[in-house]
C-alpha cells in the first residue's frame, strides 16, 4: 500500500514587528496556503538569533518577509539552497533599494548616525532579495523594482483574513441598520508617525470643508501632527489613540468618508499597497484617495471611490460626498463589492493557486484530503467574482454586442509576424463593434515615445485598427476582459485588480525563444501556469499548453491577408529557377544553419539557381554560396518576391509561421518541416512539401519541386486554393466567440 503523500511544508519568517504588516503578509498568507492544502508555519524573526537556520532548511518552501541579511539568515539561505528548495523574498514596502532612500520622508528626520544605520538596513534587505530565487511583493511597482535587480518579481496583494472579514461583515450589517444622522464624519488612520507629509495632501481641503459645512467632524486615529489650521476647529477634530486592527475596524465603521492620502510623485508612496481602500471598502465606507499607483490600481474613479490629485480635487470630492448621502452609500457599497471580489481570503487563495506554480512549478503537494475543500474554495471565489462582475458591467452583460477589451502588447516591431497577427485580430474585433484599448509596453525601441507617437507608429507599420492607444503606465481601466500578448505582459496583467476576465493571446511557444537561457525559459513557461485562459494560434499550441502546463485553452485558425498576398505578374529571365529562404540567423527556431547546409547541396546540383534570402539584414555566418539578401522587406515587396519564386523554403521549429501560408497565397510552392504542428493546416504532397529536419531530406524536397514541374505546379495551385479560405475575419470571429461564451451571452 502506497504511503500517503506528505503535503508541501512552507516556512514563513517575518522580519517586521509592526503588527498589521506581519498580519497581512504572514498570517494571512499562512491562512491562504492552508486553505489550498499546504502546511504553513509562521515564525517571528525580529532579532538575529530568533530562529535556528537548520529549522528553516527543513521546510520545502521558504518565505522571508522583510529580513535583512544577518549572518544567521545567510546561513539559513545557504542551507536551504544546498538542498535545492525554493527561497522567496516577500515585501510590502520599498525597503530594498539603496538608490531610493531619499524618497522615504521619515528618513530625513533621523540623525546622521540613524540615517547611516537605516541605509545599512536597506542594503541588508537588498542582499536577502538577491540571495533568494524570487520576490513576491504587494504591489506591481515593488515587483518591477525587484526585476530590475535581476530577480523574477511577482505580485500577491494584501487581503483580508478570515477573522477580519467576519468582523467587517458584522460591522457592515450594523452600519446598515444605523439611523441616518446629519453629522458627517471624515476619518483618517495613521499607523506610524511618518504620515504628516501624506496627510498634507488633503489637509487644505479638509480646512475648507470644515469651515463650509458645520455638520462635519474630522476623526484622526494614531500618531499624526495636525496643521495648526485644523487644530483651530476645536472639538470638531477628534483624536483617537493607535489601536489594533479590531479597534480600528470598529472606529472606521462609524465614519462616513475615509481618507487615503499619499504624497504625489514619490516612488516610496507609489510602491505602497491599497490597504486603506480595502479596509474601508470591507466596511462599506467610501474612500477619497490620492490619484497614485496603489489607489489608481484599485479604485474606479466615480464608481467605487474617488481619486484626487490636487487640493481642488480633494475639496470637490469631499464636498460632493458631504452633500450627497445617497452617493456616499452607493460608492461605499460598490467599494465593498470590489473588496469581496478581489480581497477576501477565497479570492486571494484563488489567485495564490495560480501564482504558486510560477514560484516553483514542482514544489506544491496539497494534502490528499484537501482536494474537495480546495475545489470548493476556488469555486466560491469564482462565483463571487462573477457576481460582482455582473454588478460592475450591466450594460455589456445585457447585450454582449460591444465588449470592452484591454490589450497589453510589447512595443510592436515593423514586420514581426506576431505583432501583425495581434493587430489583425484587434482590427477585426473593432470592426465587429468592440471597444479595444491597446496599452503598449515599451522595452527598448519606444521608451521615449508618447501616446500620440505610438499611435502614429502603429498606423504607419500596421495600418488603422480602430483601437484606442495608450503608452503603458502600469494601470488599466475596468473592462469586460483584458489580454496579455507576450510573456512579460502576463506578469504585468496578473498584478492588476481591474480589467475583467484575463486572457493570453499565444502565437508561439515563447520559452523556445531563449535557448540556453534558463532564467527566461522558466519565467516565460511559468506564464502559462498563471491562470489566464489561453487563446492560441492553431490547435497544436493549445494542445501543448493544456498537456504541458495544465492551462485552459482554445485556438483560432491560421489566416492570410489575401489583399496583400495574392498572385501577381512577376518578371524574371525565361527558364531561370528562383528560390527564396526565410533567413533569420538570430532566431534559432527558423533553422538558419540547417538551411545553409541543405541549400549548399541544392546549389551543387543547380549551380545557376538564383537564391534570395529575406528576413534579416545581418547574415552570420555568411552563406558559402552566392545569394541575394533582401533583408527586412515590406509586405507588398514580399508578395512580389514570392510571386517571382518557384520554391519558398521556411522552417517552423516551434509554432508554425505565417510565412509559408503567405507564400502559398502567391502560388509559390513551399518546403517546410514535417511536424504535428501542421496537422489540419498543411498536407504533404497536396498543398506543401513537408520534409524531415535533416539537410539531405530538405535538399531532396527542394530538388523534387525544382525538377518536377508538374508536382511543383500542382502543389502551388493547391496551396493557393487552401489559403483562399484562411480568412483573418474568420479567425477574429473565433476569438470573439470565446469571449462571448465566457461572458455567458450570444451575439445578437
C-alpha positions as CSV (number, residue, x, y, z in Angstrom):
1,X,0.0,0.0,0.0
2,X,1.4,3.4,-1.0
3,X,2.1,5.8,1.9
4,X,0.0,9.0,1.7
5,X,1.8,11.9,0.0
6,X,3.2,14.4,2.5
7,X,1.9,18.0,1.8
8,X,4.3,20.8,1.0
9,X,5.6,22.4,4.2
10,X,6.0,26.2,4.0
11,X,8.0,28.3,6.4
12,X,7.2,32.0,6.6
13,X,9.8,34.0,8.5
14,X,8.6,37.5,9.5
15,X,11.2,40.2,10.0
16,X,8.8,43.1,10.6
17,X,7.4,43.6,14.1
18,X,4.7,46.0,13.0
19,X,1.5,44.1,13.9
20,X,-0.6,44.9,10.9
21,X,2.1,44.2,8.2
22,X,3.0,41.0,10.0
23,X,-0.7,40.1,9.9
24,X,-1.3,40.9,6.2
25,X,1.9,39.4,4.8
26,X,2.5,36.4,7.0
27,X,-0.6,35.3,8.9
28,X,-3.0,35.9,6.0
29,X,-0.5,34.1,3.6
30,X,-0.5,31.2,6.1
31,X,-4.3,31.0,6.0
32,X,-4.3,31.0,2.2
33,X,-1.7,28.3,1.9
34,X,-3.5,26.2,4.4
35,X,-6.8,26.7,2.5
36,X,-5.1,25.3,-0.6
37,X,-4.0,22.2,1.3
38,X,-0.4,23.0,2.2
39,X,1.2,23.1,5.7
40,X,2.4,26.6,6.7
41,X,4.2,27.8,9.8
42,X,5.0,31.4,10.8
43,X,8.0,32.4,12.9
44,X,8.9,35.9,14.2
45,X,12.5,36.6,13.3
46,X,12.7,40.1,14.7
47,X,16.2,39.5,16.2
48,X,19.3,37.9,14.8
49,X,19.2,34.7,16.8
50,X,15.4,34.1,17.0
51,X,15.3,31.2,14.5
52,X,17.6,28.2,14.0
53,X,18.8,28.1,10.4
54,X,18.6,24.3,10.3
55,X,14.9,24.6,11.2
56,X,14.4,26.8,8.1
57,X,16.1,24.4,5.8
58,X,13.9,21.5,6.9
59,X,10.9,23.0,5.1
60,X,10.0,22.6,1.4
61,X,9.5,26.2,0.6
62,X,10.8,29.3,2.5
63,X,9.3,32.8,2.5
64,X,11.5,35.5,4.0
65,X,9.4,38.6,4.8
66,X,11.4,41.8,5.1
67,X,14.5,40.1,6.6
68,X,17.9,41.8,6.2
69,X,21.0,39.7,5.6
70,X,22.0,38.8,9.1
71,X,24.7,36.1,9.4
72,X,22.2,33.5,10.6
73,X,19.8,34.4,7.7
74,X,22.7,33.9,5.3
75,X,23.3,30.5,7.0
76,X,19.7,29.6,6.6
77,X,19.7,30.6,2.9
78,X,22.8,28.6,2.2
79,X,21.5,25.5,3.8
80,X,18.1,25.8,2.1
81,X,19.8,26.5,-1.3
82,X,22.1,23.5,-0.9
83,X,19.0,21.3,-0.6
84,X,17.5,22.8,-3.8
85,X,14.5,24.3,-2.1
86,X,12.8,27.5,-3.2
87,X,13.6,30.7,-1.4
88,X,11.1,33.6,-1.8
89,X,11.7,37.2,-0.6
90,X,8.5,38.9,0.4
91,X,7.9,42.6,0.9
92,X,5.1,45.1,1.1
93,X,7.2,48.2,1.2
94,X,10.2,49.8,-0.6
95,X,12.8,48.6,1.8
96,X,15.4,47.1,-0.5
97,X,16.5,49.9,-2.9
98,X,19.5,51.9,-1.6
99,X,19.3,54.3,-4.6
100,X,15.8,55.5,-3.5
101,X,16.3,56.1,0.2
102,X,15.9,59.8,-0.2
103,X,12.2,59.2,-1.3
104,X,11.4,57.9,2.2
105,X,10.5,61.2,4.0
106,X,10.8,59.7,7.5
107,X,14.5,59.2,7.0
108,X,15.1,62.9,6.6
109,X,14.2,63.4,10.3
110,X,16.8,61.0,11.5
111,X,20.2,61.9,12.8
112,X,23.2,61.3,10.5
113,X,24.1,58.2,12.6
114,X,20.5,56.9,12.3
115,X,20.4,57.6,8.6
116,X,23.6,55.6,8.1
117,X,22.1,52.7,10.1
118,X,18.9,52.9,8.0
119,X,21.0,52.7,4.8
120,X,22.8,49.7,6.1
121,X,19.5,48.0,6.8
122,X,18.3,48.8,3.2
123,X,21.4,47.2,1.8
124,X,20.8,44.2,4.0
125,X,17.2,43.8,2.6
126,X,18.6,44.0,-0.9
127,X,21.2,41.3,-0.1
128,X,18.5,39.0,1.0
129,X,16.3,39.7,-2.0
130,X,19.2,39.0,-4.3
131,X,20.1,35.8,-2.5
132,X,16.5,34.5,-3.0
133,X,15.2,32.9,-6.1
134,X,12.1,35.1,-6.5
135,X,10.5,38.1,-5.0
136,X,6.8,38.3,-4.1
137,X,5.5,41.8,-3.5
138,X,2.3,43.5,-2.5
139,X,2.3,45.9,-5.5
140,X,3.3,45.9,-9.2
141,X,5.9,48.6,-8.7
142,X,7.7,46.7,-6.0
143,X,7.7,43.6,-8.2
144,X,9.1,45.7,-11.1
145,X,11.8,47.2,-8.9
146,X,12.8,43.6,-7.9
147,X,13.0,42.6,-11.5
148,X,15.4,45.5,-12.1
149,X,17.7,43.7,-9.6
150,X,17.8,40.7,-12.0
151,X,15.3,38.7,-9.9
152,X,11.8,37.5,-11.0
153,X,9.2,39.5,-9.3
154,X,5.5,38.6,-8.8
155,X,2.6,40.3,-7.1
156,X,0.4,38.9,-4.3
157,X,-1.7,41.7,-2.9
158,X,-2.6,42.3,0.7
159,X,-6.0,41.0,1.6
160,X,-8.4,40.4,4.5
161,X,-8.0,37.4,6.7
162,X,-10.9,35.2,7.8
163,X,-11.3,36.9,11.2
164,X,-11.0,40.4,9.6
165,X,-13.7,39.6,7.0
166,X,-16.1,38.2,9.7
167,X,-15.7,41.3,11.8
168,X,-16.1,43.6,8.7
169,X,-19.3,41.8,7.7
170,X,-20.8,42.2,11.2
171,X,-19.9,45.9,11.4
172,X,-21.2,46.5,7.9
173,X,-24.6,44.9,8.8
174,X,-24.7,47.1,12.0
175,X,-23.9,50.1,9.8
176,X,-26.8,49.3,7.5
177,X,-29.2,49.3,10.5
178,X,-27.9,52.6,11.9
179,X,-30.2,55.6,11.8
180,X,-29.2,58.3,9.4
181,X,-27.6,61.3,11.1
182,X,-27.0,64.8,9.9
183,X,-23.4,64.6,11.2
184,X,-20.8,63.6,8.6
185,X,-17.6,62.0,9.9
186,X,-14.4,62.1,7.8
187,X,-11.8,59.8,9.2
188,X,-8.1,59.0,8.8
189,X,-5.9,56.3,10.4
190,X,-2.2,56.8,10.9
191,X,-0.3,53.7,11.8
192,X,3.1,55.3,12.4
193,X,4.4,58.8,13.0
194,X,5.6,59.1,9.4
195,X,2.4,60.3,7.6
196,X,2.5,64.0,8.1
197,X,3.6,64.7,4.5
198,X,0.9,62.3,3.2
199,X,-1.8,63.9,5.2
200,X,-0.8,67.3,3.9
201,X,-2.2,66.3,0.5
202,X,-5.7,66.6,2.0
203,X,-5.2,69.0,4.9
204,X,-6.1,72.2,2.9
205,X,-9.3,70.7,1.5
206,X,-10.3,69.5,5.0
207,X,-10.0,73.0,6.4
208,X,-12.2,74.3,3.6
209,X,-15.0,71.7,4.1
210,X,-14.9,72.0,7.9
211,X,-15.3,75.8,7.5
212,X,-18.1,75.4,4.9
213,X,-20.1,72.5,6.5
214,X,-20.7,72.8,10.2
215,X,-22.1,69.2,10.4
216,X,-18.7,67.7,9.5
217,X,-16.3,66.2,12.0
218,X,-12.7,65.0,11.4
219,X,-11.6,61.9,13.3
220,X,-7.9,61.1,13.5
221,X,-6.6,57.8,14.8
222,X,-3.0,57.2,15.6
223,X,0.1,59.4,15.7
224,X,-0.1,62.5,13.4
225,X,1.0,66.1,13.7
226,X,-2.0,68.2,12.7
227,X,-1.5,71.5,10.9
228,X,-2.5,74.5,13.1
229,X,-5.3,75.5,10.8
230,X,-7.1,72.2,11.6
231,X,-6.4,72.4,15.4
232,X,-8.5,75.6,15.3
233,X,-11.7,73.7,14.7
234,X,-11.6,72.5,18.4
235,X,-13.9,69.6,19.3
236,X,-14.9,69.0,15.7
237,X,-11.5,67.5,15.2
238,X,-11.3,64.4,17.5
239,X,-8.2,62.4,18.2
240,X,-8.2,58.6,19.0
241,X,-5.2,56.5,20.2
242,X,-3.5,54.0,18.0
243,X,-5.2,50.6,18.4
244,X,-5.1,47.1,17.0
245,X,-7.0,46.3,13.9
246,X,-10.1,45.3,15.8
247,X,-10.3,48.7,17.4
248,X,-9.6,50.4,14.0
249,X,-12.3,48.5,12.2
250,X,-14.9,49.4,14.9
251,X,-13.9,53.0,14.8
252,X,-13.8,53.2,10.9
253,X,-17.2,51.6,10.7
254,X,-18.6,54.7,12.3
255,X,-17.1,57.0,9.7
256,X,-19.0,58.3,6.6
257,X,-15.9,59.1,4.5
258,X,-12.4,57.6,4.7
259,X,-9.3,59.4,3.7
260,X,-6.3,57.7,1.9
261,X,-3.8,60.5,1.1
262,X,-0.3,59.7,-0.1
263,X,2.4,62.1,-1.3
264,X,2.2,62.5,-5.0
265,X,5.1,61.7,-7.3
266,X,7.0,59.9,-4.6
267,X,8.2,56.4,-5.5
268,X,8.2,55.2,-1.9
269,X,4.4,56.1,-1.7
270,X,3.8,54.8,-5.2
271,X,5.0,51.4,-4.1
272,X,2.7,51.2,-1.1
273,X,-0.4,48.9,-1.1
274,X,-4.1,49.9,-1.3
275,X,-4.9,48.5,2.1
276,X,-6.7,51.7,3.3
277,X,-9.2,51.2,0.5
278,X,-9.6,47.5,1.3
279,X,-10.3,48.1,5.0
280,X,-12.7,50.9,4.4
281,X,-14.4,49.1,1.5
282,X,-15.0,46.0,3.5
283,X,-17.0,48.2,5.9
284,X,-18.9,49.9,3.1
285,X,-17.2,53.3,3.8
286,X,-16.4,55.3,0.7
287,X,-12.8,56.4,0.2
288,X,-11.2,59.6,-1.2
289,X,-7.7,58.7,-2.1
290,X,-4.7,60.3,-3.8
291,X,-4.5,59.6,-7.5
292,X,-1.4,57.5,-7.2
293,X,-0.4,53.9,-8.1
294,X,-2.0,51.8,-5.4
295,X,-5.3,53.6,-5.4
296,X,-5.4,54.0,-9.2
297,X,-5.0,50.3,-9.4
298,X,-7.8,49.5,-7.0
299,X,-10.4,52.3,-7.4
300,X,-12.5,53.0,-10.4
301,X,-13.0,56.8,-10.0
302,X,-16.6,57.7,-9.6
303,X,-17.8,54.1,-9.3
304,X,-16.3,52.6,-6.1
305,X,-14.3,55.6,-4.8
306,X,-12.9,59.0,-5.7
307,X,-9.3,59.9,-6.7
308,X,-7.8,63.4,-6.1
309,X,-4.5,64.7,-7.5
310,X,-4.6,68.3,-6.1
311,X,-6.2,70.4,-3.4
312,X,-9.1,71.4,-5.6
313,X,-10.0,67.8,-6.5
314,X,-9.8,66.9,-2.8
315,X,-12.2,69.7,-1.9
316,X,-14.6,68.9,-4.8
317,X,-14.7,65.2,-3.8
318,X,-15.2,65.8,-0.1
319,X,-17.9,68.5,-0.7
320,X,-19.8,66.2,-3.1
321,X,-19.8,63.3,-0.6
322,X,-20.8,65.6,2.3
323,X,-23.8,66.9,0.4
324,X,-24.9,63.7,-1.3
325,X,-25.5,60.9,1.3
326,X,-27.0,58.6,-1.4
327,X,-23.8,58.9,-3.4
328,X,-21.8,58.1,-0.3
329,X,-23.8,54.9,0.2
330,X,-23.5,53.9,-3.4
331,X,-19.7,54.4,-3.6
332,X,-19.3,52.6,-0.3
333,X,-21.4,49.6,-1.4
334,X,-19.6,49.4,-4.7
335,X,-16.2,49.5,-2.8
336,X,-17.4,46.7,-0.7
337,X,-18.4,44.7,-3.7
338,X,-14.9,45.1,-5.2
339,X,-13.3,44.1,-1.9
340,X,-15.5,41.0,-1.8
341,X,-14.5,40.2,-5.4
342,X,-10.7,40.7,-5.0
343,X,-9.6,40.9,-1.4
344,X,-11.3,38.1,0.6
345,X,-9.4,35.0,1.7
346,X,-11.1,33.0,-1.0
347,X,-10.2,35.5,-3.7
348,X,-6.6,35.7,-2.7
349,X,-6.3,32.0,-2.2
350,X,-7.7,31.5,-5.8
351,X,-5.1,34.0,-7.1
352,X,-2.4,32.3,-5.0
353,X,-3.2,28.9,-6.5
354,X,-2.3,30.4,-9.9
355,X,0.8,32.1,-8.5
356,X,2.4,29.2,-6.7
357,X,3.3,27.2,-9.9
358,X,5.1,30.3,-11.2
359,X,7.2,30.5,-8.0
360,X,8.2,26.8,-8.2
361,X,6.5,24.6,-10.7
362,X,7.1,21.2,-8.9
363,X,7.2,22.1,-5.2
364,X,3.5,22.0,-4.4
365,X,1.8,18.9,-3.0
366,X,-1.5,19.6,-1.3
367,X,-2.9,17.3,1.4
368,X,-4.8,14.4,-0.2
369,X,-7.8,15.3,1.9
370,X,-7.7,18.9,0.7
371,X,-8.9,18.2,-2.8
372,X,-12.6,18.8,-2.3
373,X,-12.1,21.7,0.1
374,X,-9.7,23.3,-2.4
375,X,-12.1,22.9,-5.3
376,X,-14.9,24.3,-3.2
377,X,-12.8,27.3,-2.2
378,X,-11.8,28.1,-5.8
379,X,-15.4,27.6,-7.0
380,X,-16.7,30.0,-4.3
381,X,-14.1,32.6,-5.3
382,X,-15.1,32.2,-9.0
383,X,-18.8,32.7,-8.1
384,X,-18.1,35.7,-6.0
385,X,-16.1,37.3,-8.8
386,X,-18.8,36.5,-11.3
387,X,-21.5,38.0,-9.1
388,X,-19.6,41.3,-8.6
389,X,-18.6,41.4,-12.3
390,X,-22.2,41.3,-13.2
391,X,-22.9,44.3,-11.0
392,X,-20.0,46.3,-12.4
393,X,-20.7,45.6,-16.1
394,X,-24.5,45.6,-16.5
395,X,-24.6,47.1,-20.0
396,X,-22.1,44.7,-21.5
397,X,-23.7,41.8,-19.7
398,X,-27.1,42.7,-21.0
399,X,-26.4,42.6,-24.7
400,X,-22.8,41.4,-25.2
401,X,-22.7,43.2,-28.5
402,X,-19.9,45.6,-27.5
403,X,-17.3,44.2,-25.3
404,X,-14.7,46.5,-23.7
405,X,-11.3,44.8,-24.3
406,X,-7.9,45.8,-22.9
407,X,-4.8,44.7,-24.7
408,X,-1.3,44.7,-23.2
409,X,1.2,44.4,-26.1
410,X,5.0,44.8,-26.3
411,X,6.4,47.6,-28.4
412,X,5.5,46.5,-31.9
413,X,8.3,45.7,-34.3
414,X,7.6,46.5,-38.0
415,X,7.3,43.3,-40.0
416,X,7.2,41.0,-36.9
417,X,4.7,38.2,-37.6
418,X,3.4,38.1,-34.0
419,X,2.7,41.8,-34.0
420,X,1.0,41.6,-37.4
421,X,-1.3,38.9,-36.0
422,X,-2.2,40.9,-32.9
423,X,-3.2,44.0,-34.8
424,X,-5.2,42.0,-37.3
425,X,-7.2,40.4,-34.5
426,X,-7.7,43.8,-32.9
427,X,-8.6,45.5,-36.2
428,X,-11.4,42.9,-36.8
429,X,-12.7,42.9,-33.3
430,X,-13.0,46.7,-33.5
431,X,-14.9,46.3,-36.8
432,X,-17.2,43.9,-35.1
433,X,-18.2,46.7,-32.7
434,X,-16.0,46.0,-29.7
435,X,-14.1,48.8,-28.0
436,X,-10.4,47.9,-27.9
437,X,-7.9,49.8,-25.7
438,X,-4.3,49.0,-26.5
439,X,-1.6,49.6,-23.9
440,X,1.9,49.5,-25.5
441,X,4.6,48.4,-23.1
442,X,8.0,49.9,-24.1
443,X,11.1,47.8,-23.6
444,X,13.8,49.5,-25.7
445,X,12.8,50.9,-29.0
446,X,9.9,53.1,-27.9
447,X,10.9,54.2,-24.4
448,X,10.7,57.8,-25.3
449,X,7.5,57.6,-27.3
450,X,4.4,59.3,-26.1
451,X,0.9,58.1,-26.8
452,X,0.5,60.0,-30.0
453,X,3.8,58.8,-31.3
454,X,2.8,55.2,-30.5
455,X,-0.5,55.7,-32.4
456,X,1.4,57.1,-35.4
457,X,3.9,54.2,-35.3
458,X,1.2,51.6,-35.3
459,X,-0.7,53.3,-38.1
460,X,2.4,53.6,-40.3
461,X,3.5,50.0,-39.9
462,X,0.4,48.0,-39.2
463,X,-2.4,50.2,-40.6
464,X,-5.6,51.6,-39.0
465,X,-7.1,49.3,-36.4
466,X,-9.9,51.3,-34.9
467,X,-8.4,50.9,-31.5
468,X,-7.6,53.4,-28.8
469,X,-3.9,53.6,-27.9
470,X,-2.1,54.4,-24.7
471,X,1.5,54.2,-23.5
472,X,1.6,51.7,-20.7
473,X,1.7,53.4,-17.2
474,X,1.1,50.3,-15.1
475,X,-2.7,50.8,-14.9
476,X,-5.7,49.7,-16.9
477,X,-9.4,50.7,-16.8
478,X,-12.2,48.3,-15.9
479,X,-13.3,46.2,-18.9
480,X,-15.1,43.0,-19.8
481,X,-11.8,41.4,-20.4
482,X,-8.0,42.0,-20.8
483,X,-5.4,40.3,-23.0
484,X,-1.7,39.7,-22.4
485,X,0.1,39.0,-25.7
486,X,3.7,38.3,-24.7
487,X,5.0,36.6,-21.6
488,X,6.3,39.8,-19.7
489,X,2.8,41.3,-20.3
490,X,1.3,38.3,-18.4
491,X,3.3,39.5,-15.4
492,X,2.0,43.0,-15.9
493,X,-1.6,41.9,-16.2
494,X,-1.8,39.4,-13.4
495,X,-0.6,42.0,-11.0
496,X,-3.6,44.2,-11.6
497,X,-7.0,44.3,-9.9
498,X,-9.1,45.8,-12.8
499,X,-9.6,44.5,-16.3
500,X,-12.3,41.8,-16.0
501,X,-11.6,38.3,-17.3
502,X,-7.9,37.5,-18.1
503,X,-6.8,36.1,-21.4
504,X,-3.4,35.3,-23.0
505,X,-3.2,35.5,-26.8
506,X,-0.4,33.0,-27.5
507,X,1.1,32.8,-31.0
508,X,4.2,30.8,-30.3
509,X,5.8,28.7,-27.5
510,X,7.8,31.6,-26.2
511,X,10.3,29.5,-24.0
512,X,11.7,28.4,-27.3
513,X,12.9,31.9,-27.9
514,X,15.5,31.6,-25.1
515,X,17.7,28.7,-26.0
516,X,20.5,28.4,-23.3
517,X,18.9,31.0,-21.0
518,X,17.2,29.0,-18.2
519,X,16.1,32.2,-16.3
520,X,14.0,33.4,-19.2
521,X,12.9,29.9,-20.2
522,X,11.5,29.3,-16.7
523,X,9.8,32.7,-16.4
524,X,8.2,32.6,-19.8
525,X,7.0,29.0,-19.4
526,X,5.6,29.9,-16.0
527,X,3.2,32.4,-17.6
528,X,1.2,29.5,-19.0
529,X,0.5,28.5,-15.4
530,X,-0.7,31.9,-14.3
531,X,-4.4,31.1,-14.6
532,X,-5.2,33.1,-17.7
533,X,-7.3,31.4,-20.4
534,X,-5.1,31.0,-23.4
535,X,-6.3,31.6,-26.9
536,X,-3.7,30.2,-29.3
537,X,-2.7,30.5,-32.9
538,X,-3.5,27.0,-34.2
539,X,-4.6,23.8,-32.4
540,X,-1.1,22.3,-31.8
541,X,-0.2,25.1,-29.4
542,X,-3.5,24.9,-27.5
543,X,-2.9,21.2,-27.0
544,X,0.7,21.7,-25.9
545,X,-0.3,24.2,-23.2
546,X,-3.1,22.0,-21.9
547,X,-0.9,19.0,-21.7
548,X,2.4,20.5,-20.6
549,X,1.2,23.4,-18.3
550,X,-2.3,22.5,-17.3
551,X,-3.6,25.7,-19.0
552,X,-7.2,26.1,-20.3
553,X,-7.0,26.9,-24.0
554,X,-9.0,27.5,-27.1
555,X,-7.4,28.2,-30.5
556,X,-8.1,30.4,-33.6
557,X,-7.1,29.3,-37.1
558,X,-4.2,30.4,-39.2
559,X,-5.1,33.1,-41.7
560,X,-3.6,35.1,-44.6
561,X,-4.2,38.6,-45.7
562,X,-5.1,37.9,-49.3
563,X,-5.4,41.6,-50.1
564,X,-1.6,41.7,-49.9
565,X,-0.6,38.1,-50.6
566,X,-2.0,37.2,-54.0
567,X,-0.7,36.1,-57.3
568,X,0.9,39.0,-59.3
569,X,2.8,39.2,-62.6
570,X,6.5,38.5,-61.9
571,X,9.3,39.5,-64.3
572,X,12.3,37.2,-64.5
573,X,14.6,35.6,-67.1
574,X,13.0,32.8,-69.1
575,X,14.0,29.4,-67.8
576,X,15.7,30.8,-64.7
577,X,14.8,28.9,-61.5
578,X,14.4,31.1,-58.3
579,X,14.1,30.1,-54.7
580,X,13.6,32.3,-51.5
581,X,14.6,31.3,-48.0
582,X,13.3,32.9,-44.8
583,X,16.8,33.5,-43.2
584,X,16.9,34.7,-39.6
585,X,20.2,33.7,-38.0
586,X,19.3,35.4,-34.7
587,X,16.2,33.2,-34.4
588,X,17.1,29.6,-33.7
589,X,13.5,28.3,-34.4
590,X,14.0,29.4,-38.0
591,X,16.8,26.8,-38.6
592,X,19.3,29.1,-40.4
593,X,22.3,26.8,-40.1
594,X,20.2,23.8,-41.3
595,X,19.0,25.9,-44.3
596,X,22.6,26.7,-45.3
597,X,23.6,23.1,-45.2
598,X,20.6,22.0,-47.3
599,X,20.9,24.9,-49.8
600,X,24.6,24.1,-50.3
601,X,23.5,20.6,-51.5
602,X,20.9,22.2,-53.8
603,X,23.3,24.7,-55.2
604,X,25.8,22.0,-56.0
605,X,23.1,20.3,-58.1
606,X,21.7,23.5,-59.6
607,X,24.6,26.0,-59.8
608,X,22.6,28.5,-61.8
609,X,19.7,28.6,-59.3
610,X,19.0,32.1,-58.0
611,X,18.7,32.1,-54.2
612,X,17.1,35.0,-52.4
613,X,17.3,35.4,-48.6
614,X,15.0,37.7,-46.7
615,X,14.1,38.3,-43.0
616,X,17.3,39.8,-41.6
617,X,19.8,42.4,-42.8
618,X,22.6,40.6,-40.9
619,X,23.7,37.1,-42.1
620,X,26.0,35.5,-39.6
621,X,27.6,33.2,-40.7
622,X,27.6,34.4,-44.3
623,X,26.3,31.7,-46.7
624,X,29.0,29.8,-48.5
625,X,27.4,30.3,-51.9
626,X,26.1,33.4,-53.8
627,X,22.8,34.8,-52.6
628,X,20.8,38.0,-52.9
629,X,19.8,39.2,-49.4
630,X,16.7,41.4,-49.4
631,X,16.9,41.8,-45.6
632,X,13.7,43.1,-44.0
633,X,11.0,43.6,-46.7
634,X,7.7,45.3,-46.7
635,X,4.6,43.1,-47.1
636,X,3.9,44.3,-50.7
637,X,7.5,43.7,-51.7
638,X,7.4,40.3,-50.0
639,X,4.3,39.4,-52.1
640,X,6.2,40.3,-55.2
641,X,9.2,38.3,-54.2
642,X,7.0,35.2,-53.5
643,X,5.3,35.5,-56.9
644,X,8.7,35.6,-58.6
645,X,9.9,32.4,-57.0
646,X,9.4,28.7,-57.9
647,X,10.0,27.4,-54.4
648,X,9.8,29.1,-50.9
649,X,11.7,27.5,-48.0
650,X,10.6,28.2,-44.4
651,X,11.4,26.3,-41.2
652,X,9.0,26.4,-38.2
653,X,10.7,24.6,-35.3
654,X,8.2,25.9,-32.8
655,X,4.6,27.0,-33.6
656,X,4.2,27.5,-37.4
657,X,5.0,30.8,-39.1
658,X,2.6,32.8,-41.2
659,X,5.3,33.0,-43.9
660,X,4.6,29.6,-45.7
661,X,0.9,30.5,-45.9
662,X,1.7,33.9,-47.4
663,X,4.0,32.2,-49.9
664,X,1.2,29.7,-50.8
665,X,-1.3,32.6,-51.3
666,X,1.1,33.9,-54.0
667,X,1.2,30.5,-55.8
668,X,4.8,29.7,-54.6
669,X,5.4,26.0,-53.8
670,X,6.5,25.7,-50.1
671,X,9.0,23.4,-48.5
672,X,8.5,23.1,-44.7
673,X,9.5,20.9,-41.8
674,X,7.1,17.9,-41.3
675,X,5.6,18.0,-37.8
676,X,2.4,17.6,-35.8
677,X,2.4,21.4,-35.7
678,X,1.0,21.5,-39.2
679,X,-1.7,19.0,-38.5
680,X,-5.1,20.1,-40.0
681,X,-3.2,23.1,-41.6
682,X,-0.9,21.6,-44.3
683,X,-0.8,18.2,-46.0
684,X,2.3,16.8,-47.5
685,X,2.3,16.4,-51.3
686,X,-1.0,18.1,-51.6
687,X,-0.6,21.8,-50.6
688,X,3.1,21.8,-49.4
689,X,6.1,19.6,-49.5
690,X,6.8,18.6,-45.8
691,X,10.3,17.1,-45.1
692,X,12.2,15.7,-42.2
693,X,14.5,18.2,-40.4
694,X,17.8,17.0,-42.0
695,X,19.9,18.7,-44.6
696,X,19.6,15.8,-47.0
697,X,15.8,15.5,-46.7
698,X,15.3,19.2,-47.1
699,X,17.6,19.3,-50.2
700,X,15.8,16.3,-51.7
701,X,12.4,18.0,-51.2
702,X,13.6,21.3,-52.8
703,X,15.2,19.4,-55.7
704,X,12.0,17.4,-56.3
705,X,10.0,20.6,-56.7
706,X,12.7,22.3,-58.9
707,X,13.0,19.3,-61.2
708,X,9.4,18.1,-61.4
709,X,7.3,20.9,-62.9
710,X,4.0,19.0,-62.7
711,X,4.4,18.3,-58.9
712,X,5.6,21.9,-58.2
713,X,2.7,23.4,-60.2
714,X,0.1,21.1,-58.5
715,X,1.3,21.9,-55.0
716,X,1.5,25.6,-55.8
717,X,-2.1,25.6,-57.1
718,X,-3.4,23.5,-54.2
719,X,-1.6,25.7,-51.7
720,X,-3.1,28.8,-53.3
721,X,-6.6,27.3,-53.1
722,X,-6.0,26.3,-49.5
723,X,-5.3,29.8,-48.5
724,X,-8.5,31.2,-50.1
725,X,-10.5,30.0,-47.0
726,X,-7.9,31.2,-44.4
727,X,-9.5,34.5,-43.6
728,X,-8.5,36.8,-40.7
729,X,-12.0,37.8,-40.1
730,X,-13.0,34.2,-39.5
731,X,-10.1,33.9,-37.0
732,X,-11.2,37.1,-35.2
733,X,-14.7,35.6,-35.0
734,X,-13.3,32.6,-33.3
735,X,-11.6,34.8,-30.7
736,X,-14.8,36.7,-30.3
737,X,-16.8,33.5,-29.8
738,X,-14.6,32.5,-26.8
739,X,-15.0,35.9,-25.2
740,X,-18.8,35.9,-25.7
741,X,-19.1,32.3,-24.5
742,X,-17.3,33.2,-21.3
743,X,-19.5,36.2,-20.9
744,X,-22.5,33.9,-20.9
745,X,-24.1,35.6,-23.8
746,X,-24.7,35.2,-27.5
747,X,-24.1,37.8,-30.1
748,X,-27.3,39.4,-31.1
